[in-house]
Amino acid sequence: MIWQQFQGLIGSYPLALRGLGMTVALSLISLVLGTLIGFALGIVRTGSNQLISRVIGAWVDLIRGTPFLVQIFLIFFILPELGIELDAFTAGIIALSNLAACFICEIVAAGIRAVPNGQVEAALASGLSRRQRIQQVVLPQAMRMSLPPLVGQYVLLIKDSSVVSAIGLTDLTRVGWLVVQRVPNGLLVFAIVGVGYFIVCYPLILLARKLERRMGTAHGEVQL
């Protein structure tokens, strides 16, 4: 029995690599898109236009307050009824990027608001434009304060990518369900799946820690 399970696991190796590759690709693309969009939304949300800020805040609250599974079902199953056809991979990218952007928006906005007003006022008195104040004064400090929660969000994004298995994508989680049909030992199979997610997440955590130390050393306290 044990030998048969071992043979089943060895035979599933190519499928597992495919699932791992799908998880990495899906997470990486969504991470990049979500970060870019989230940073833009976070900057706009802390701007002077209260109407736009409230609209962004309402969207963020809606996404953060509803299950991700429901969101991805709406994108994959409901949009085609409105004439918008999406394959599973594209639907997964859109759903994950949107989820990440909303959380990152709040993280970035909180980091920007945490920058002391005195430094912003000093930058204004120095004649810097809003864009220069954001680039040279606000963002460097906001980034330092935002890195720890950003790391947590990136790791959560990778783990949330497992939900795409519900719309048919052969990611690492779906591979686990497929392998269980060959190897009837769910504990062993999903323990290996968990190790796979850990392998993907852990280097990202180490890299973020290294970047955090470098930024802390490079920027220090901003002097105006």
PANU-95548 format. One record per residue (C-alpha): residue in one letter; x, y, z. Coordinates in steps of 0.1 Angstrom, whole numbers, plus 5000, padded with zeros to 4 digits. Layout:
<A; <X; Y; Z>>;
...
END
This chain:
<M; <5000; 5000; 5000>>;
<I; <5027; 5025; 5010>>;
<W; <5047; 5015; 4979>>;
<Q; <5017; 5021; 4957>>;
<Q; <5012; 5056; 4972>>;
<F; <5048; 5064; 4967>>;
<Q; <5046; 5053; 4930>>;
<G; <5015; 5075; 4927>>;
<L; <5033; 5105; 4941>>;
<I; <5063; 5100; 4918>>;
<G; <5040; 5096; 4888>>;
<S; <5022; 5129; 4897>>;
<Y; <5055; 5149; 4897>>;
<P; <5050; 5165; 4862>>;
<L; <5014; 5175; 4871>>;
<A; <5027; 5190; 4904>>;
<L; <5053; 5210; 4885>>;
<R; <5026; 5223; 4862>>;
<G; <5004; 5233; 4891>>;
<L; <5033; 5250; 4908>>;
<G; <5042; 5269; 4877>>;
<M; <5005; 5280; 4873>>;
<T; <5005; 5293; 4909>>;
<V; <5037; 5312; 4905>>;
<A; <5027; 5328; 4872>>;
<L; <4992; 5337; 4885>>;
<S; <5006; 5352; 4917>>;
<L; <5035; 5370; 4901>>;
<I; <5014; 5387; 4874>>;
<S; <4987; 5396; 4899>>;
<L; <5013; 5409; 4924>>;
<V; <5028; 5433; 4899>>;
<L; <4995; 5446; 4886>>;
<G; <4980; 5448; 4921>>;
<T; <5010; 5467; 4934>>;
<L; <5010; 5492; 4905>>;
<I; <4972; 5498; 4907>>;
<G; <4972; 5498; 4945>>;
<F; <5000; 5524; 4948>>;
<A; <4982; 5547; 4923>>;
<L; <4949; 5543; 4942>>;
<G; <4966; 5549; 4975>>;
<I; <4982; 5581; 4963>>;
<V; <4950; 5594; 4947>>;
<R; <4930; 5585; 4978>>;
<T; <4952; 5607; 5000>>;
<G; <4948; 5636; 4976>>;
<S; <4926; 5667; 4980>>;
<N; <4897; 5654; 4958>>;
<Q; <4873; 5641; 4985>>;
<L; <4848; 5627; 4959>>;
<I; <4874; 5605; 4942>>;
<S; <4888; 5595; 4976>>;
<R; <4853; 5584; 4988>>;
<V; <4846; 5565; 4956>>;
<I; <4879; 5546; 4959>>;
<G; <4872; 5540; 4996>>;
<A; <4837; 5526; 4988>>;
<W; <4852; 5502; 4962>>;
<V; <4880; 5491; 4986>>;
<D; <4854; 5484; 5014>>;
<L; <4832; 5464; 4990>>;
<I; <4861; 5442; 4979>>;
<R; <4876; 5437; 5014>>;
<G; <4841; 5430; 5028>>;
<T; <4830; 5403; 5004>>;
<P; <4844; 5367; 5000>>;
<F; <4870; 5364; 4973>>;
<L; <4853; 5332; 4960>>;
<V; <4822; 5352; 4953>>;
<Q; <4842; 5379; 4935>>;
<I; <4859; 5354; 4912>>;
<F; <4826; 5336; 4905>>;
<L; <4811; 5370; 4895>>;
<I; <4840; 5377; 4871>>;
<F; <4841; 5343; 4856>>;
<F; <4804; 5333; 4854>>;
<I; <4785; 5366; 4854>>;
<L; <4805; 5387; 4830>>;
<P; <4800; 5363; 4801>>;
<E; <4762; 5368; 4805>>;
<L; <4769; 5405; 4799>>;
<G; <4789; 5398; 4767>>;
<I; <4824; 5398; 4783>>;
<E; <4840; 5365; 4776>>;
<L; <4870; 5356; 4798>>;
<D; <4891; 5325; 4801>>;
<A; <4898; 5311; 4835>>;
<F; <4934; 5325; 4836>>;
<T; <4924; 5360; 4827>>;
<A; <4895; 5359; 4852>>;
<G; <4919; 5348; 4879>>;
<I; <4944; 5376; 4871>>;
<I; <4916; 5402; 4872>>;
<A; <4902; 5390; 4905>>;
<L; <4935; 5386; 4922>>;
<S; <4949; 5419; 4909>>;
<N; <4918; 5437; 4921>>;
<L; <4919; 5421; 4955>>;
<A; <4956; 5429; 4959>>;
<A; <4951; 5465; 4947>>;
<C; <4924; 5472; 4972>>;
<F; <4944; 5460; 5002>>;
<I; <4976; 5476; 4989>>;
<C; <4957; 5509; 4984>>;
<E; <4949; 5510; 5021>>;
<I; <4984; 5500; 5031>>;
<V; <4999; 5528; 5010>>;
<A; <4973; 5554; 5021>>;
<A; <4980; 5545; 5057>>;
<G; <5018; 5549; 5051>>;
<I; <5013; 5583; 5034>>;
<R; <4991; 5596; 5062>>;
<A; <5017; 5584; 5088>>;
<V; <5043; 5608; 5074>>;
<P; <5046; 5637; 5099>>;
<N; <5028; 5668; 5087>>;
<G; <5058; 5689; 5097>>;
<Q; <5079; 5674; 5070>>;
<V; <5052; 5678; 5043>>;
<E; <5048; 5715; 5053>>;
<A; <5086; 5720; 5052>>;
<A; <5087; 5705; 5017>>;
<L; <5058; 5728; 5007>>;
<A; <5077; 5758; 5021>>;
<S; <5108; 5748; 5002>>;
<G; <5088; 5753; 4970>>;
<L; <5084; 5716; 4960>>;
<S; <5054; 5707; 4938>>;
<R; <5029; 5681; 4950>>;
<R; <5046; 5655; 4927>>;
<Q; <5080; 5664; 4941>>;
<R; <5067; 5662; 4977>>;
<I; <5053; 5628; 4970>>;
<Q; <5083; 5614; 4952>>;
<Q; <5111; 5629; 4974>>;
<V; <5095; 5632; 5008>>;
<V; <5064; 5612; 5013>>;
<L; <5068; 5580; 4994>>;
<P; <5103; 5571; 5007>>;
<Q; <5091; 5573; 5042>>;
<A; <5057; 5557; 5034>>;
<M; <5075; 5528; 5017>>;
<R; <5096; 5521; 5048>>;
<M; <5064; 5520; 5070>>;
<S; <5044; 5500; 5045>>;
<L; <5069; 5472; 5037>>;
<P; <5059; 5449; 5066>>;
<P; <5022; 5449; 5058>>;
<L; <5030; 5447; 5021>>;
<V; <5050; 5415; 5027>>;
<G; <5020; 5400; 5045>>;
<Q; <4997; 5410; 5017>>;
<Y; <5020; 5394; 4991>>;
<V; <5020; 5362; 5010>>;
<L; <4982; 5363; 5014>>;
<L; <4979; 5369; 4976>>;
<I; <4999; 5338; 4969>>;
<K; <4977; 5317; 4993>>;
<D; <4945; 5333; 4979>>;
<S; <4955; 5322; 4944>>;
<S; <4944; 5287; 4955>>;
<V; <4908; 5298; 4950>>;
<V; <4912; 5298; 4912>>;
<S; <4910; 5261; 4914>>;
<A; <4873; 5266; 4918>>;
<I; <4870; 5279; 4882>>;
<G; <4890; 5251; 4867>>;
<L; <4926; 5264; 4866>>;
<T; <4952; 5236; 4873>>;
<D; <4971; 5254; 4901>>;
<L; <4988; 5237; 4930>>;
<T; <4956; 5233; 4950>>;
<R; <4937; 5217; 4921>>;
<V; <4967; 5194; 4915>>;
<G; <4963; 5182; 4951>>;
<W; <4927; 5172; 4945>>;
<L; <4937; 5154; 4913>>;
<V; <4965; 5136; 4930>>;
<V; <4942; 5125; 4958>>;
<Q; <4922; 5105; 4933>>;
<R; <4954; 5085; 4925>>;
<V; <4969; 5085; 4960>>;
<P; <4941; 5081; 4986>>;
<N; <4960; 5098; 5013>>;
<G; <4947; 5133; 5017>>;
<L; <4969; 5142; 5046>>;
<L; <5001; 5133; 5028>>;
<V; <4991; 5149; 4995>>;
<F; <4980; 5182; 5010>>;
<A; <5009; 5183; 5033>>;
<I; <5031; 5183; 5002>>;
<V; <5008; 5210; 4986>>;
<G; <5013; 5231; 5017>>;
<V; <5051; 5227; 5015>>;
<G; <5048; 5239; 4978>>;
<Y; <5031; 5271; 4989>>;
<F; <5057; 5276; 5016>>;
<I; <5085; 5272; 4991>>;
<V; <5069; 5299; 4970>>;
<C; <5063; 5323; 4999>>;
<Y; <5094; 5320; 5020>>;
<P; <5119; 5335; 4995>>;
<L; <5096; 5364; 4991>>;
<I; <5096; 5370; 5028>>;
<L; <5134; 5368; 5030>>;
<L; <5137; 5392; 5001>>;
<A; <5113; 5417; 5016>>;
<R; <5132; 5416; 5049>>;
<K; <5165; 5423; 5030>>;
<L; <5149; 5452; 5011>>;
<E; <5135; 5466; 5044>>;
<R; <5169; 5466; 5059>>;
<R; <5184; 5483; 5029>>;
<M; <5158; 5510; 5027>>;
<G; <5161; 5517; 5064>>;
<T; <5199; 5521; 5060>>;
<A; <5197; 5541; 5027>>;
<H; <5170; 5566; 5036>>;
<G; <5172; 5571; 5073>>;
<E; <5153; 5602; 5084>>;
<V; <5145; 5626; 5057>>;
<Q; <5161; 5660; 5063>>;
<L; <5145; 5691; 5047>>;
END
